[in-house]
Amino acid sequence: MEGLPAAVAVGDTFTFSVTGELAVRDITHPVTFEVTINAESEERLSGLASATILRSDYGLTIPSVPNVADVSEQVRLELEFVGVEG
């Protein structure tokens, strides 16, 4: 993790990045997620982590079908989460 603050107060919103390995099918690549967290209370955090990957890096192809819009090579991954003490 990069950019994680040393201390956080209730009501604070902070951002940091998390780098790890993302596996899709049998293919694994390093990916960095940008994370934004809101400290809602002393017992609850909520946030969003997002990263953009390339379909081709994971061998994902989209069939070409007439009259269907083209699909981007870039895919945005988003994870919404809530952490509760307990």
ZIQUI-V707716 format. One record per residue. RES is the residue in one small letter. OMEGA is omega in degrees with one decimal (none if undefined). Layout:
# ZIQUI-V707716
RES|OMEGA ; RES|OMEGA
This chain:
# ZIQUI-V707716
m|179.7 ; e|175.7 ; g|-179.9 ; l|-178.1 ; p|179.1 ; a|-179.4 ; a|-178.8 ; v|176.4 ; a|176.9 ; v|-179.2 ; g|178.7 ; d|169.7 ; t|-179.2 ; f|-178.2 ; t|175.7 ; f|179.3 ; s|178.2 ; v|178.6 ; t|179.0 ; g|-179.9 ; e|176.7 ; l|178.3 ; a|173.9 ; v|-171.6 ; r|-179.5 ; d|-176.4 ; i|-178.7 ; t|176.9 ; h|173.9 ; p|179.4 ; v|175.5 ; t|175.5 ; f|171.6 ; e|-172.7 ; v|172.8 ; t|-177.7 ; i|174.6 ; n|176.3 ; a|-175.4 ; e|178.6 ; s|178.1 ; e|-178.3 ; e|-172.1 ; r|172.7 ; l|172.8 ; s|-178.5 ; g|179.6 ; l|174.8 ; a|-178.5 ; s|177.0 ; a|176.3 ; t|178.5 ; i|173.9 ; l|178.6 ; r|-175.5 ; s|177.9 ; d|-177.5 ; y|177.9 ; g|-178.9 ; l|178.8 ; t|177.5 ; i|179.5 ; p|177.3 ; s|-177.7 ; v|179.3 ; p|176.2 ; n|176.2 ; v|-178.2 ; a|178.4 ; d|179.3 ; v|-176.7 ; s|174.0 ; e|179.2 ; q|178.4 ; v|178.4 ; r|177.2 ; l|177.4 ; e|178.3 ; l|172.8 ; e|-177.0 ; f|175.1 ; v|174.8 ; g|-178.1 ; v|177.6 ; e|176.3 ; g|none
